[in-house]
Amino acid sequence: MLDSLRKSSRSWVAKALLLLLLVSFAVWGVSGQILSGGTGDAVVTAGETKVSGLDYRLAYDRQLAIYSRQLGERITREQARLFGIDRQVLGQMVAGAVLDEQSREMNLGLSKDRLATLVAEDEAFQGVNGQFSRENFRQVLRNVGMTEDGYIKSREEVAVRQQVIEAVADGIAVPATMLEAIAQHTGETRDVQYVTVGEQAIEPVTAPDDATLKSYFEENKERYRAPEYRTINYVRLTPAEIVEDVTIDDDQLRADYEARKSRYATAETRTIEQLVFADEASATAARQRILAGESFEDAVAEAGRTMEDVSLGTLEKSDLPDQAVAEAAFAIESAGGISEIIDGAFGPILLRVTEINPASVQRFEDVRDEIRRELALVEANDTLLDIHDAYEDARAGGQTMEEAASSQRLTMETIRMTDAEGRNESGAPITSIEEQAELIAAAFEAETGLENPPINAGQTGFVWYEVEDITPERDRSFEEVRDRVTADWIAEETDRQVREVAEAYAERFVAGEELAEIAEAEGLSLQSKFGLQRTADDADFGNRGVAEVFDGGPEHSGVSAAPTGTAYNVFKVTGITQPLGGPEALTPQMRENLAAALSDDLLDQMVAKLQTVYPVGVDQRAIERALATQ
């Protein structure tokens, strides 16, 4: 087992994974419902260093959250096992333990002031003002089932461990020879000629006889296996669920309207045009001509401007930065009027207002419903915890979920026959509540007929749930999935035949026939690409096809699957261009990645060595207990 752990510890992408514990509760998203005792046994020991079940469970759920974010959906415990998350976390725990043991033997430590600073800087413990909040600190630790002393001890261990990591891996310089080689490797480009062979190269594939389909079904039976389905009852409690039950009288509504009347007011706006002159004499003359009957448009043209030049737009008084201009514009009595000459920053100004939109205030009757809902939501927030407690008391008193919900004017809803990924028996996505992914994931960890701690709904709400029924996974019969089997067989057979044709063309090319001759004989289009980069995700080749193009020398040829559809590219390399630049051609990000990779490699080697120095023990039963704790 320890050999496999050493291997898993070498799969880290970044040294930050070595920090493992308590870097930020906010990032982990760990809920208190999963940790309530039973996690104190040591799951890993290294010399005198011990890793508790709680530490393992926190790291496990952190990794679970990372995978869930990457996949865009909450993954189940079984999926996590298939991904190897339990083994990854155990490998990380062993690595952390041997680093901590070395730190202990080296007598490394941390001052109380530095430790206090680290705790205060954790965003998970900060209040709305961005400062450390002791109340938040206690609440977060309570949610994850950890004592203050336990957190402080673990945070100190992490900080000390980081000292070892930084001493070994920080400041690593990538050798110039390596940079040169990588620059040459990554900067190389290739030109290719190719033909694309698609479904048109074969006769349409039709369904085979039942014997063939049944044989195919038996060979791929696992693919058609029905997953476990669960029927889930749930009750959602958020301010929105109870807002209609809140009574707000007219006096409250009217008082709120009067107190916030400015919120419902719309300021006066005016559409303004501004003509700037070189001197006051020109401005005065233009104004006199307009008053005598000349149009403002003519005055603008005589000044050598367009109407677009002089338009300021439709503005509120406060939108105008020049106070004198603002006062003059809003002093004009009617649309079409002009102002007096204004002394502007860039010369005398003449204004015209073409449209006036008077200020207005929405009537109380028009916003009454909006005010009522806002006030009701505030009151609903205030009473939500009382309803939560009353519901919990009703369940504790023996009422069913439906009875307890009804007593609080809530509604029990049901999700029928969902798999762990939120799909029904037909494979279609189920749509219920915002928290559906979290609800289904939690329900697939629960037992039938048992009460479960609620999951969070929004910022202040709750969702209670219970599993009504479990339909175990099973093998589907051939008749149940005949259509799927037929479609899959046709797709695979089509792909096989197209690939065979493409490979036959490739063999003809290797035998001496030119690709252009093959294209002409088979009615295909000969295409070319120039400057194909090694790291490109080309639209016609895809990243795998590009890798095939670079998987050989100057005379390389081959067949690669097209990234979309049922098609294959038969290609030959027609040119290779080496980069002109050296290491300077590498981007700063590439250099950082190389340095990080070297740092990780050093850490891997160090951890592997430490695992041979300190006796490492793993208690598999303690791990199982930690994961089983709810």
Secondary structure, DSSP 8 states (H G I E B T S, - for coil): -HHHHHHHHTT-S-GGGGG-SSS-HHHHT--GGG-SSS--SEEEEETTEEEEHHHHHHHHHHHHHHHHHHHTS---HHHHHHHTHHHHHHHHHHHHHHHHHHHHHTT----HHHHHHHHHH-GGGB-TTSSB-HHHHHHHHHHTT--HHHHHHHHHHHHHHHHHHHHHHTT----HHHHHHHHHHHH-EEEEEEEEE-GGGS-------HHHHHHHHHHTGGGG-B--EEEEEEEEE-HHHHGGG----HHHHHHHHHHTGGGGEE--EEEEEEEE-SSHHHHHHHHHHHHTT--HHHHHHHTT--HHHHEEEEEEGGG-S-HHHHHHHTT--STT-B---EEETTEEEEEEEEEEE--EE--HHHHHHHHHHHHHHHHHHHHHHHHHHHHHHHHHTT--HHHHHHHTT--EEEEEEE-TTSB-TTS-B----TTHHHHHHHHTTS-BT-----EEETTTEEEEEEEEEEE--B---TGGGHHHHHHHHHHHHHHHHHHHHHHHHHHHHHTT--HHHHHHHHT---EEEEEEETT---TTTHHHHHHHHTSS-TT-EEEEE-SSSS-EEEEEEEEEE--S--GGGS-HHHHHHHHHHHHHHHHHHHHHHHHHHS-EEE-HHHHHHHHH--
